[in-house]
Amino acid sequence: MDAAASERNARDILVARGASGAPCAGCYLVHDQRHTYFLMSATTGEVRGAGSAVVWESVKRAAARGNGFDFEGSVLPHVEPFVRSFGGTPTPYSIVRHTPSLGARTERAAKRTLRRLGERFQLS
């Protein structure tokens, strides 16, 4: 995924550094024409606020691009208050996992099979 996003200039890796110059927080973002997706982050915990600073910089960069910012469903009980602190609007979304329609099940199975064949044989 990283190679594809990098080829298309569709990813950012932001790193915050402490006074010593050592990395103390970072995040990985991918973006398209409409949204920036916050895929992962990490912090050493050594510099207070470094994680928040990296997230805030990510939000600002998305806004400068004219993109919406998607925290990617961060609803874990210990993460969700942090995400809400940035002032966004939670947007519920639904995923349909079952349908009684034979036609829809057949279409989904065919797409899944084609995707797996494409992965196995490196088809584009």
C-alpha positions as CSV (number, residue, x, y, z in Angstrom):
1,M,0.0,0.0,0.0
2,D,2.8,2.4,0.9
3,A,4.5,2.0,-2.5
4,A,1.3,2.6,-4.4
5,A,0.4,5.7,-2.3
6,S,4.0,7.0,-2.6
7,E,4.0,6.5,-6.4
8,R,0.8,8.6,-6.6
9,N,2.0,11.2,-4.2
10,A,-1.0,10.3,-2.0
11,R,0.6,9.8,1.4
12,D,2.2,11.8,4.1
13,I,4.3,10.7,7.0
14,L,4.6,13.3,9.7
15,V,7.2,13.1,12.5
16,A,7.5,15.3,15.6
17,R,10.9,15.6,17.1
18,G,11.9,16.5,20.7
19,A,14.6,19.0,21.7
20,S,17.3,16.4,21.2
21,G,16.1,15.8,17.6
22,A,14.9,12.3,18.3
23,P,11.4,11.3,17.0
24,C,8.7,11.4,19.7
25,A,5.5,11.1,17.7
26,G,4.4,10.4,14.1
27,C,1.5,9.5,11.9
28,Y,0.8,8.0,8.5
29,L,-1.8,9.5,6.2
30,V,-3.2,8.7,2.8
31,H,-5.3,11.0,0.7
32,D,-7.4,11.2,-2.4
33,Q,-9.1,14.2,-4.0
34,R,-11.7,14.5,-1.3
35,H,-10.4,13.1,2.0
36,T,-7.3,12.6,4.1
37,Y,-7.4,9.3,6.0
38,F,-5.6,9.0,9.4
39,L,-4.4,5.4,9.2
40,M,-1.9,5.1,12.1
41,S,0.1,7.0,14.7
42,A,2.6,6.4,17.4
43,T,4.2,8.3,20.3
44,T,7.0,7.6,22.7
45,G,5.1,9.4,25.4
46,E,8.3,11.3,26.3
47,V,7.2,14.7,25.0
48,R,3.8,15.7,26.3
49,G,1.5,16.9,23.6
50,A,3.6,15.6,20.7
51,G,0.9,13.2,19.5
52,S,-1.7,15.9,19.5
53,A,0.6,18.3,17.6
54,V,1.1,15.7,14.9
55,V,-2.7,15.1,14.6
56,W,-3.4,18.8,14.5
57,E,-0.8,19.4,11.8
58,S,-2.4,16.5,9.8
59,V,-5.8,18.2,10.1
60,K,-4.4,21.6,9.0
61,R,-2.7,20.0,6.0
62,A,-5.9,18.3,5.0
63,A,-7.7,21.6,5.2
64,A,-5.1,23.4,3.1
65,R,-5.6,20.7,0.5
66,G,-9.4,21.3,0.6
67,N,-9.9,17.7,2.0
68,G,-12.1,16.4,4.7
69,F,-10.2,14.6,7.5
70,D,-11.2,11.0,8.4
71,F,-10.1,9.6,11.7
72,E,-11.1,6.1,10.3
73,G,-13.6,5.1,12.9
74,S,-11.7,5.8,16.0
75,V,-14.4,4.7,18.5
76,L,-12.2,2.8,20.9
77,P,-13.3,4.0,24.4
78,H,-9.8,5.3,25.2
79,V,-9.2,6.9,21.8
80,E,-12.6,8.4,21.0
81,P,-12.4,11.3,23.5
82,F,-9.0,12.3,22.0
83,V,-10.5,12.2,18.5
84,R,-13.5,14.3,19.6
85,S,-11.2,16.9,21.1
86,F,-10.3,18.1,17.6
87,G,-13.9,19.3,17.1
88,G,-15.0,17.1,14.2
89,T,-18.5,15.8,13.7
90,P,-18.8,12.0,14.2
91,T,-20.4,10.6,11.0
92,P,-22.0,7.2,11.4
93,Y,-21.7,4.7,8.6
94,S,-23.2,1.4,7.9
95,I,-21.7,-1.8,6.3
96,V,-24.1,-4.3,4.9
97,R,-22.8,-7.8,5.6
98,H,-25.8,-9.9,4.8
99,T,-28.5,-9.8,2.3
100,P,-31.2,-12.3,1.4
101,S,-30.9,-11.5,-2.3
102,L,-29.4,-14.3,-4.3
103,G,-28.3,-11.9,-7.0
104,A,-26.4,-9.7,-4.5
105,R,-24.8,-12.7,-2.9
106,T,-23.7,-14.0,-6.3
107,E,-22.3,-10.7,-7.3
108,R,-20.3,-10.3,-4.0
109,A,-18.9,-13.8,-4.3
110,A,-17.8,-13.2,-7.9
111,K,-16.1,-9.9,-7.0
112,R,-14.4,-11.6,-4.1
113,T,-13.2,-14.5,-6.3
114,L,-11.9,-12.1,-9.0
115,R,-10.1,-10.0,-6.3
116,R,-8.4,-13.1,-4.9
117,L,-7.4,-14.2,-8.4
118,G,-6.0,-10.8,-9.1
119,E,-3.9,-10.9,-5.9
120,R,-2.7,-14.4,-6.7
121,F,-1.7,-13.6,-10.3
122,Q,-0.8,-9.9,-9.9
123,L,-3.5,-8.7,-12.2
124,S,-4.3,-5.0,-12.4
